[in-house]
Amino acid sequence: MDKETLIKHLNDDLAHELSAIIQYLTYAAKAYGPYRPQLAQFFLSEIHDEQLHAQYLANKIVALGGEPTTVPAPVKEAKTNREMVEAVLEAETDAARRYTQRAQEAAAFGDVGLQVQLEEMVRDESVHRDETARILTDWTL
């Protein structure tokens, strides 16, 4: 794993974290119906972790000599509460997969600190994924 490729991949991860922040903020505003307060709070509560991930990635990219992206990945459009929660589940599943891959790349690059931090981010995203999947369990609307 060379440094330029690692920076490119970390920037892709940063773009997805920026997208997640926008996704959660937007979905919180769009939630509706009798469970709106709970869904809005769920979405808003996730922003902090995504922001911490984005800040770590931006700092690491700079430390490696790169320029952090300011362009988020596209946010999946969702119209209903269920579509929003399903889009979040998809994004969290993808994030856990990407960070697992990135931790392997960090190990190959020889950056143990980055590897450990990425593994922690896998844990965070896995918890978010599991909680989101539980919300969808037995969803009847």
C-alpha positions, -999 to 999 in steps of 0.1 A, spaced: 0 0 0 15 33 -11 8 66 7 -10 83 -23 -35 54 -26 -41 54 12 -47 92 11 -71 87 -18 -90 60 1 -91 80 33 -105 110 13 -132 87 0 -140 77 36 -140 114 45 -165 122 17 -188 95 31 -186 108 66 -195 143 54 -224 127 35 -235 109 67 -236 142 86 -257 157 59 -279 126 57 -286 125 94 -293 162 96 -316 161 66 -334 130 77 -340 144 111 -358 174 95 -378 152 72 -390 126 97 -428 127 102 -457 110 119 -463 98 154 -427 86 159 -411 118 145 -396 129 178 -379 95 183 -367 92 148 -354 128 146 -335 123 179 -321 90 166 -308 107 135 -294 137 153 -277 116 180 -256 99 153 -241 132 139 -215 135 167 -198 102 160 -197 109 122 -183 143 129 -155 128 151 -147 103 123 -146 131 97 -123 152 119 -99 123 125 -98 114 88 -92 150 78 -63 153 103 -48 120 92 -50 130 55 -31 162 63 -6 144 85 1 121 55 7 151 33 -27 151 15 -55 176 11 -88 167 28 -118 167 5 -146 191 12 -170 174 -12 -194 149 4 -205 117 -13 -241 118 -26 -268 114 0 -293 88 -9 -327 103 -14 -355 89 8 -391 101 11 -406 80 38 -394 73 74 -388 36 64 -367 46 33 -347 70 55 -339 42 81 -331 17 53 -308 43 37 -290 47 70 -287 10 74 -271 7 40 -247 36 47 -236 22 81 -231 -13 66 -210 2 38 -190 23 64 -182 -8 85 -171 -26 53 -149 3 41 -132 8 75 -125 -29 78 -108 -27 44 -90 5 53 -77 -10 86 -61 -38 65 -46 -11 42 -32 8 72 -16 -24 85 -1 -30 51 12 6 50 27 1 85 6 27 104 -5 8 135 -21 39 150 -43 44 120 -51 7 119 -63 8 155 -83 39 150 -100 25 119 -108 -7 138 -125 15 165 -144 32 137 -155 -2 125 -169 -9 160 -187 25 160 -203 19 126 -212 -17 135 -231 -4 166 -249 21 145 -257 -5 119 -270 -30 145 -292 -3 162 -306 8 128 -314 -28 119 -332 -32 152 -354 -2 144 -364 -19 111 -373 -52 129 -410 -58 126 -416 -24 110 -452 -26 98 -458 9 83 
